[in-house]
């Protein structure tokens, strides 16, 4: 995924690693490496947001995906379960991913 892309699936990464980055002046800067047993697109699909970051494979990824419309059906069919999943995703975004990416972006801007 690239910044501001529409995200239409949630990807469950079972094996492999991927990098997360951002763009400044049309250049991509990757700063976080994520392990297996994570997911991509959960925040965007849960909250109808566009992608905030760049994603790329570091190693071959294996996993599963769920299309956004199926994810939304899960939210209606299993509201209590999906509320917990959404809460977990939101907590991870605001307690880890966003602060780390903001710090890295600020360091990169200060170097320019």
KARAMO-V576072 format. One record per residue. N is the residue number from 1. NEAR is the number of other C-alpha atoms within 12 Angstrom. D_FIRST is the distance of its C-alpha to the first C-alpha in Angstrom with 2 decimals. Layout:
[[N & NEAR & D_FIRST] [N & NEAR & D_FIRST]]
//
This chain:
[[1 & 26 & 0.00] [2 & 24 & 3.77] [3 & 24 & 6.86] [4 & 17 & 8.62] [5 & 19 & 6.46] [6 & 21 & 8.52] [7 & 32 & 7.67] [8 & 27 & 10.31] [9 & 28 & 10.64] [10 & 29 & 11.49] [11 & 30 & 11.21] [12 & 24 & 14.38] [13 & 26 & 14.36] [14 & 21 & 18.00] [15 & 21 & 18.24] [16 & 22 & 16.59] [17 & 26 & 14.73] [18 & 31 & 11.35] [19 & 30 & 10.91] [20 & 33 & 9.59] [21 & 33 & 10.37] [22 & 34 & 10.94] [23 & 25 & 12.16] [24 & 21 & 15.88] [25 & 11 & 17.80] [26 & 10 & 14.99] [27 & 13 & 14.72] [28 & 20 & 12.03] [29 & 26 & 13.74] [30 & 26 & 12.73] [31 & 27 & 15.22] [32 & 28 & 14.72] [33 & 23 & 14.91] [34 & 27 & 14.56] [35 & 23 & 16.95] [36 & 24 & 17.26] [37 & 18 & 18.37] [38 & 27 & 15.45] [39 & 34 & 12.84] [40 & 43 & 9.24] [41 & 37 & 9.03] [42 & 36 & 12.81] [43 & 35 & 13.31] [44 & 32 & 11.30] [45 & 35 & 13.07] [46 & 35 & 16.30] [47 & 22 & 16.67] [48 & 21 & 15.11] [49 & 19 & 12.92] [50 & 22 & 9.98] [51 & 29 & 7.12] [52 & 27 & 9.25] [53 & 35 & 7.59] [54 & 31 & 5.65] [55 & 31 & 5.26] [56 & 26 & 7.41] [57 & 24 & 10.33] [58 & 19 & 13.65] [59 & 17 & 15.71] [60 & 16 & 15.64] [61 & 25 & 14.15] [62 & 20 & 16.25] [63 & 19 & 16.02] [64 & 18 & 15.96] [65 & 24 & 13.94] [66 & 24 & 15.38] [67 & 22 & 14.58] [68 & 26 & 14.60] [69 & 18 & 18.13] [70 & 18 & 19.43] [71 & 31 & 18.08] [72 & 25 & 19.98] [73 & 16 & 22.97] [74 & 21 & 23.00] [75 & 21 & 23.30] [76 & 15 & 26.32] [77 & 13 & 27.87] [78 & 16 & 27.54] [79 & 16 & 27.53] [80 & 13 & 28.96] [81 & 15 & 26.68] [82 & 23 & 23.51] [83 & 19 & 24.92] [84 & 15 & 25.10] [85 & 22 & 21.57] [86 & 26 & 20.31] [87 & 20 & 22.70] [88 & 20 & 21.47] [89 & 27 & 17.80] [90 & 23 & 19.03] [91 & 17 & 21.35] [92 & 20 & 18.85] [93 & 24 & 16.58] [94 & 16 & 19.74] [95 & 15 & 21.77] [96 & 17 & 19.45] [97 & 27 & 15.85] [98 & 24 & 16.61] [99 & 16 & 19.91] [100 & 22 & 18.68] [101 & 28 & 15.90] [102 & 23 & 18.52] [103 & 18 & 21.11] [104 & 23 & 19.10] [105 & 26 & 18.18] [106 & 15 & 21.87] [107 & 15 & 23.12] [108 & 21 & 21.08] [109 & 15 & 22.39] [110 & 10 & 25.87] [111 & 9 & 25.82] [112 & 9 & 25.21]]
//
